[in-house]
């Protein structure tokens, strides 16, 4: 008991310097809690938007809606591209992929989501420049789209000189010029809603879906047959990879691939809804409208709320869930439907 009393007397005799350290420790803890809360807020994915309402709002703002409230062909799809980029730049926390300060520098799920969106933005920008705005292979490129498309391909991790955001904003500025010329029915600004150019664009989207579903499925170790040269007895490849392949995603990358796929499907979902508007007559003529709507339904399922605090990576039929396999299931079904849709567009 005497020793205990001596210890109390000793601590009381100490100067107030430890109080400074205690205050600093409390301040550090509060900063960490604040940054954690801010990181959770920034990690919240943006809500889906109505592609038609967004397009009509912009058209009405600039006086482009006629008495019948009909938008010019291609306006909804082009405006959706603009809105996807604008949403990414102005969501909670803004664009995070190139952050060099906490909490953004420590985050990886949202940057993966942003990359998934950007891949689809780049594909659509290329499609607009190469396919939808040109009538034939010998026609000239649109003056605004040939500037906008490279801007979206800028590195997502560039912090300054120039920053990623400034390049993407420049791309949107050029896209808006094309959109305004399109609405004004400028002879030099065209959007061609044809079955052939839509099939070409959807083929690119299909390969993206196939790649993502394979990467998601690789969350569980599998042995796959090598089908790289299947279907062509004369085919050759530069490097022999064997008849079977062992594939598995590193566990540290599982959540990154999941959120990249989630971002990609978020962008695809909006783009396909815009396609339903601008290509409605083409799709009806091919009796393919219902096929497109089924793809949209499959992708809508990928945007359901993730209630788990972390992306689980169970072993397929094991005790724990495997979120990557669930996402792969939806994306694989969407891809199967898209292959059928492409066949309908090409053959009727």
C-alpha positions in Angstrom: 0.0 0.0 0.0 2.9 2.4 0.8 4.4 1.7 -2.6 1.1 2.6 -4.3 0.9 5.9 -2.4 4.5 6.7 -3.4 3.6 6.1 -7.0 0.7 8.5 -6.8 2.9 11.1 -5.2 5.5 10.7 -7.9 3.1 11.2 -10.8 1.6 14.3 -9.1 5.0 15.7 -8.6 5.8 15.6 -12.3 5.6 18.8 -14.3 2.7 19.4 -16.8 4.8 18.3 -19.8 3.0 14.9 -20.0 -0.2 16.8 -20.4 1.1 18.2 -23.6 1.9 14.7 -24.9 -1.5 13.6 -23.8 -3.2 16.5 -25.7 -1.1 15.7 -28.8 -2.2 12.1 -28.6 -5.8 13.0 -28.3 -5.4 15.4 -31.3 -3.9 12.6 -33.4 -6.7 10.3 -32.5 -9.3 12.9 -33.5 -7.5 13.6 -36.8 -7.4 9.8 -37.5 -11.1 9.5 -36.7 -11.9 12.5 -38.9 -9.9 11.2 -41.8 -11.5 7.8 -41.5 -15.0 9.3 -41.5 -14.1 11.5 -44.5 -12.7 8.4 -46.3 -15.9 6.5 -45.7 -17.9 9.5 -47.0 -15.7 9.8 -50.1 -16.0 6.1 -50.7 -19.7 6.4 -51.3 -20.6 5.7 -54.9 -22.7 8.3 -56.7 -26.4 7.7 -57.4 -27.6 6.6 -60.8 -29.1 9.4 -63.0 -31.9 9.5 -65.5 -30.2 9.8 -68.9 -33.3 11.2 -70.6 -34.0 13.7 -67.8 -30.4 14.9 -67.9 -30.4 15.3 -71.6 -33.7 17.2 -71.7 -32.6 19.4 -68.9 -29.5 20.5 -70.8 -31.3 20.9 -74.0 -34.0 23.0 -72.4 -31.4 25.1 -70.7 -29.9 26.0 -74.0 -33.2 26.2 -75.9 -32.7 23.1 -78.0 -36.0 21.4 -77.3 -38.6 21.7 -80.1 -42.4 21.9 -79.6 -42.6 18.1 -79.6 -40.0 17.9 -76.8 -38.0 15.5 -79.0 -34.2 15.5 -78.8 -32.0 15.3 -81.9 -30.6 11.8 -82.6 -27.4 11.2 -80.6 -28.1 14.0 -78.1 -28.9 11.6 -75.2 -25.9 9.4 -75.8 -23.4 12.2 -76.1 -24.9 14.0 -73.1 -24.6 10.7 -71.1 -20.9 10.6 -71.8 -20.6 14.2 -70.6 -22.6 13.5 -67.5 -20.6 10.4 -66.6 -17.4 12.4 -66.6 -19.0 15.3 -64.8 -20.4 13.0 -62.1 -17.0 11.4 -61.5 -15.4 14.8 -61.1 -18.0 16.2 -58.7 -19.1 13.2 -56.6 -18.2 13.0 -52.9 -14.5 13.9 -52.6 -14.2 14.7 -56.4 -11.7 12.7 -58.4 -9.7 10.6 -56.0 -7.4 8.5 -58.2 -4.6 11.1 -58.3 -4.8 12.3 -54.6 -1.5 12.7 -52.8 -3.0 13.7 -49.4 -5.0 11.6 -46.9 -7.5 10.1 -46.9 -7.5 9.8 -50.7 -3.9 8.6 -51.0 -4.8 5.6 -48.7 -8.0 4.7 -50.6 -8.1 2.0 -53.3 -11.8 1.0 -53.8 -13.0 4.3 -55.2 -10.0 4.8 -57.5 -10.7 1.3 -58.9 -14.3 2.4 -59.4 -13.2 5.5 -61.2 -10.9 3.5 -63.4 -13.8 1.2 -64.4 -15.9 4.3 -65.3 -13.0 5.9 -67.3 -12.4 2.8 -69.4 -16.1 3.0 -70.6 -15.8 6.7 -71.1 -12.7 6.2 -73.3 -14.5 3.4 -75.3 -17.5 5.6 -75.9 -15.4 8.6 -76.8 -13.6 6.5 -79.3 -16.9 5.1 -80.6 -18.2 8.6 -81.1 -15.1 9.8 -82.9 -14.6 6.6 -85.0 -18.1 5.2 -85.6 -21.2 7.3 -84.7 -20.1 10.7 -86.0 -18.9 9.3 -89.4 -21.0 8.1 -92.2 -18.3 5.9 -94.0 -14.7 5.0 -93.6 -13.6 7.8 -95.9 -15.5 10.5 -94.1 -13.6 13.1 -92.0 -13.4 13.1 -88.2 -15.4 15.6 -86.2 -13.3 18.6 -85.2 -14.3 18.6 -81.6 -14.4 14.8 -81.0 -10.8 14.4 -82.3 -9.7 16.7 -79.5 -12.0 15.4 -76.8 -11.2 11.7 -77.2 -7.4 11.9 -76.4 -8.2 14.1 -73.3 -10.1 11.2 -71.7 -7.1 8.9 -72.2 -5.0 11.0 -70.0 -3.4 9.2 -67.0 -5.8 8.9 -64.1 -3.0 9.3 -61.5 -1.5 12.6 -62.7 -1.7 15.1 -59.8 -0.4 18.3 -61.4 1.2 19.8 -64.6 -1.4 19.0 -65.8 -3.8 17.3 -63.5 -6.2 14.5 -64.6 -9.2 16.6 -63.7 -8.1 19.5 -66.0 -7.6 17.2 -68.9 -11.0 15.5 -68.5 -12.7 18.9 -68.1 -11.1 20.0 -71.4 -12.4 16.8 -73.0 -15.9 17.6 -71.7 -15.6 21.2 -73.0 -14.9 19.9 -76.5 -17.7 17.3 -76.2 -20.1 20.1 -75.2 -19.2 22.0 -78.4 -20.0 18.9 -80.4 -23.2 18.5 -78.5 -24.3 22.1 -79.2 -23.5 21.8 -82.9 -25.5 18.5 -83.0 -28.5 20.2 -81.4 -28.2 23.2 -83.8 -28.2 20.7 -86.7 -24.9 21.8 -88.0 -24.2 20.0 -91.3 -20.7 19.2 -90.0 -21.9 17.7 -86.8 -23.6 14.3 -87.3 -24.6 11.3 -85.3 -25.5 8.2 -87.3 -27.8 5.7 -85.6 -27.2 2.5 -87.7 -27.1 -1.1 -86.9 -23.5 -1.7 -88.1 -21.9 1.0 -86.0 -23.9 0.0 -83.0 -22.8 -3.6 -83.4 -19.1 -2.5 -83.7 -19.4 -0.5 -80.5 -21.2 -3.2 -78.6 -18.5 -5.7 -79.6 -16.0 -3.6 -77.7 -18.3 -3.5 -74.7 -18.7 -7.3 -74.9 -15.0 -7.9 -74.7 -14.8 -5.6 -71.7 -17.6 -7.6 -70.0 -15.8 -10.9 -70.9 -12.5 -9.7 -69.5 -14.0 -8.4 -66.2 -16.1 -11.6 -65.6 -13.0 -13.7 -66.1 -11.0 -11.6 -63.7 -13.8 -11.7 -61.1 -14.1 -15.5 -61.4 -10.4 -15.8 -60.8 -11.0 -14.8 -57.2 -11.2 -18.6 -56.7 -8.2 -20.6 -57.8 -9.1 -22.5 -61.0 -7.4 -24.6 -63.7 -8.5 -23.5 -67.1 -8.1 -25.1 -70.5 -6.2 -22.9 -72.9 -8.7 -22.0 -75.7 -6.6 -19.1 -77.2 -6.2 -20.9 -80.5 -9.5 -22.8 -80.6 -11.4 -22.9 -83.8 -8.5 -22.4 -86.2 -6.0 -25.2 -86.9 -3.6 -22.8 -88.6 -3.5 -20.3 -85.8 -0.2 -19.6 -84.0 0.8 -17.5 -81.0 4.1 -15.8 -80.2 4.7 -17.5 -76.8 3.5 -21.0 -75.9 1.5 -20.9 -72.6 0.7 -24.6 -72.3 -2.5 -26.5 -72.6 -3.8 -25.6 -69.2 -3.5 -22.5 -67.1 -3.6 -22.0 -63.3 -5.3 -18.7 -62.5 -6.1 -16.9 -59.3 -6.4 -13.3 -58.4 -4.1 -12.2 -55.5 -6.2 -11.7 -52.4 -4.9 -8.1 -52.1 -6.5 -7.3 -55.5 -9.9 -9.0 -55.1 -11.7 -5.8 -53.9 -10.0 -3.6 -56.5 -11.2 -5.8 -59.3 -14.6 -5.9 -57.8 -14.9 -2.2 -57.6 -13.4 -1.7 -61.1 -16.2 -4.0 -62.4 -18.8 -2.2 -60.4 -17.6 1.2 -61.9 -17.6 -0.3 -65.4 -21.1 -1.7 -65.1 -22.3 1.6 -63.6 -21.1 3.4 -66.8 -22.3 0.6 -69.1 -25.8 0.8 -67.6 -26.2 4.5 -68.3 -24.7 4.2 -71.8 -27.1 1.3 -72.7 -30.1 3.3 -71.5 -29.0 6.1 -73.8 -28.6 3.7 -76.6 -32.2 2.6 -76.1 -33.3 6.2 -76.7 -31.1 7.1 -79.7 -31.2 3.7 -81.5 -34.8 2.9 -80.7 -35.9 2.6 -84.4 -32.8 0.6 -85.3 -33.5 -1.8 -82.4 -37.2 -2.1 -83.1 -36.4 -2.8 -86.8 -34.2 -5.7 -85.7 -36.7 -6.8 -83.0 -33.8 -6.4 -80.6 -35.2 -3.9 -78.1 -36.1 -6.5 -75.6 -32.6 -8.0 -75.7 -31.1 -4.6 -74.8 -33.6 -4.2 -71.9 -32.6 -7.6 -70.5 -28.9 -6.5 -70.6 -29.8 -3.4 -68.7 -31.7 -5.5 -66.1 -28.6 -7.7 -65.6 -26.4 -4.7 -65.1 -28.8 -3.0 -62.7 -28.3 -6.0 -60.4 -24.6 -5.2 -60.2 -25.4 -1.9 -58.6 -27.3 -3.3 -55.6 -26.0 -2.1 -52.2 -23.1 -4.0 -50.8 -24.0 -4.6 -47.1 -20.8 -6.3 -46.1 -18.1 -3.9 -44.6 -15.6 -5.7 -46.9 -15.6 -7.7 -50.1 -15.7 -11.3 -49.1 -13.7 -13.9 -51.0 -15.2 -17.2 -50.0 -14.2 -20.4 -51.8 -17.2 -20.8 -54.2 -19.4 -23.2 -52.3 -17.7 -22.5 -48.9 -19.2 -21.0 -45.8 -18.4 -17.4 -46.7 -19.9 -15.5 -49.6 -17.8 -14.6 -52.6 -18.9 -11.2 -53.9 -16.7 -11.4 -56.9 -18.4 -14.5 -58.2 -21.8 -12.9 -57.7 -20.7 -9.9 -59.8 -19.2 -12.2 -62.4 -22.5 -14.1 -62.7 -24.4 -10.9 -63.5 -21.7 -9.7 -66.0 -21.5 -13.0 -67.7 -25.2 -13.1 -68.3 -25.1 -9.6 -69.6 -22.3 -10.5 -71.9 -24.2 -13.6 -73.2 -27.2 -11.4 -73.9 -25.0 -8.8 -75.6 -23.5 -11.4 -78.0 -27.0 -12.4 -79.0 -27.9 -8.7 -79.5 -24.8 -8.1 -81.7 -25.9 -11.1 -83.8 -29.3 -9.7 -84.2 -27.9 -6.3 -85.3 -25.6 -8.0 -87.8 -28.0 -10.5 -89.2 -31.5 -9.3 -88.4 
